[in-house]
Amino acid sequence: MTEAHWVEFDDEPKRRVFRARFRRAVPLVLVIGTASAFLSRGGETPFQTWGWIAVPIWFAGTGLFLAALWGLVLLQTRPFAIDVGRQRVRMRGRTLAFSDVDVAELDPFTNNEPDMLSLRFGRRRGRKVSLLVREGREPAITGERRDALLALIAGSSITRPSSPYDPKGTFARFNFPGTLDKAGAASVVDDPPQVDQPGP
């Protein structure tokens, strides 16, 4: 039996991009969230109802919302691992065969964010992961991790979705923008498209 050798994927590059976005957004969100204590859709504002105590309450509520949002980011960027020898991938606490992976797509599918591009893949009706493939203009996956990810894609069942009106998937690239076939997913890992370039 082949000995397990897991190639661990650390998603720190993606978290670094999200931290930079949070640092830019947090002051604005806190100000707007706190200022909403002085706004009303009809009737009295929270400030008119409770006085100055409404301001720290709204500030704390906005802070809790941001903390929950950051927790969701951490959940979505959890590391995963690939065992090439046994053709296994560990995805969100569950181990799958390479052949179980059947979907891949660009995230965002428009590829219009200059600071990042991710590859989202997994089971069409099941667990998925999102992995940073471009940070700025540079590839985010290199060396052993790139080789392991390419091996996963090669052994996968990735196909573009089809529709009843296009059962052979001839126009799937246009009907389902951002989705990838096996060759397209490998191309994105090998040479991530730059911002605003169309996916393969």
N, C-alpha and C positions, 0 to 999 in steps of 0.2 A: 504494500500500500504506500502511495506517495505521501511523504511527510508534509504536514501543513506548513505553508510559508505565506503568511498574510502580509500583503503590501498595504500599509495603513495610509489613508489619505487624510492629511490634516487640512481642515478648511479655514485655517487662519488667514490666508490671503483674502478670502471672501468676507470674513468677519472684519478685516481691516478696512475694506471698502465700505461696509455698512457702518462701521464706527465713524468713519469720516463723514458719511451722510448724516448720521445722527448728530454729530457735533455741530453741523451746519443748521440742522432743522430744530433741535431741542429748544434753543432760546426763543425762536419764533412761535413754536407750538405752545410753549409755556406762557408767553405773553398773550397770545390769542385765547388760549384756554382760560386764563385768569380773567381777561377782559370780558369774557362771555358772561361773567357774573353781573355785568352792568347792562346786558342785553336781554330783550324779551321778544317772544313771538306774539305776544298779546297779554295784557294784564301787567302785573308788577314784575319788575326784574328781581332776581335773587337778592341783589344788594338792597333794594327797597323793602324786601320782605324781612331779611335777617340782619341788615346793617353790615358793618365792616367785617363781621365774622364770616360772611360769604366769600370774601376774597381769599383767605388762607385755605378755606375748604375747597374752592374751585382750583386753587394752585395745587393742592395735594391731590385732588382728583385727576388733574392733568398729568401730574407726575406718575401716579399709579398707572394711568393709561400708557404712558411712554415705557414704563418698566415692563408692563405686560407685552407691549409690542416688541421690545428687545428680547424678551423671553421667547417669543415666537420666532424671531430671527435666529436665535441660538438653536431652537428645535429644528429649523429648516436647514441649518448648516452643520449638523452633526457629522463627524467624520464617519467614513465607512472604509471597508477593506476588501481587497481582491486576493484570492488564492489561485494563481494561474495554474499551478500543477494539478490541482483537483477541480479546476474550473468551477469555483464557487465564489460568490460575492456576498458579503455581509452588509445588509442594508437595513438600517433602523432596527437593529436588534434581531433580524431574521436572516438566516442563511439561505440563499437561492442558488440554483444552477445557472450558469451563463445562459443556457437556452431559455430560461424563464423570463429573461429581460427581452421585452418585445416592443418598446416604444422609446423614442428619443426626440427631443425638440429643443430648439434654441430658446433661451430665457434671458431677455425678452425676445419674442419672436421677430420684432421689428429691427433688432440689433441697432438701436438708436441711442444707447447709453455709452458715452465716451470712456467711462471709467471701468466698465466691466461687461463681460458676456459669459453666460453660464450655459452648460449643457444639462438638461433635465432628462433623466431616463429612469427606467424601471419597468414595472408591469402595467399594462394598459388599464387593468382594473385591480390595482393593488398599490403596493409601496413604490415610492419614487424618491430619488435624491436629486439634488441640484448641485452641480460641481462647477466652480469657476474655471473657465478655460482661457480667458483673456483678462488681464489686469492692465488697464490703460491700453497701450499698444503692444504689450509683451505677452507671450504665451505663459499661462500660469501653471501648466503641467509639463514637466520635463523628466528626462531620465527614466528611472525604474517605474515611476508612477505612470508616465505616459505609455510605456511599453505594456504595463499591466492593463491599463484602460483599453488600449488597442486590442489586446488579447481578449478582453471581455466582449468588446464590440464584435470581433471576428467570430466568437462562439455564440453570439446572441441570436435571437429571432427577430431583430428589429426590422420593422417594415413601416411604411407610411400607411395611414388609415385609408380606407376606400369608402365609397358611398354607393347606394343602389343605382345612382345615375352614372356612376363611373366605376363599375365593379373591378376593372383591371388596374385602377389607380393611375391611369394615364395623365390625369390632370390633378392628382393628389397634391402636388407641390403648390398649386394655386388654390385648390379647395380647402386645404388645411395648412395655411402659412406657418412657417417655423418648424413644421415636422420634418423629420429626416429619415432616410433609409439607412441601411448599414454602411454603405460606402460614404454617404454624406456625414454620418456621425464620426467615422474615422477621419474624414477630411477636416472636420472642425477641431478635432483633437490635435491632428498633425500640424495644421496651419489655420488657427482661428481667424475668421474674417474680421477685418477692421470695421470700425463703427460705420454704419449705414451701408456696408456691403451686404448684398443678399447672401443668404445661406446656400449651401450646395444643393 
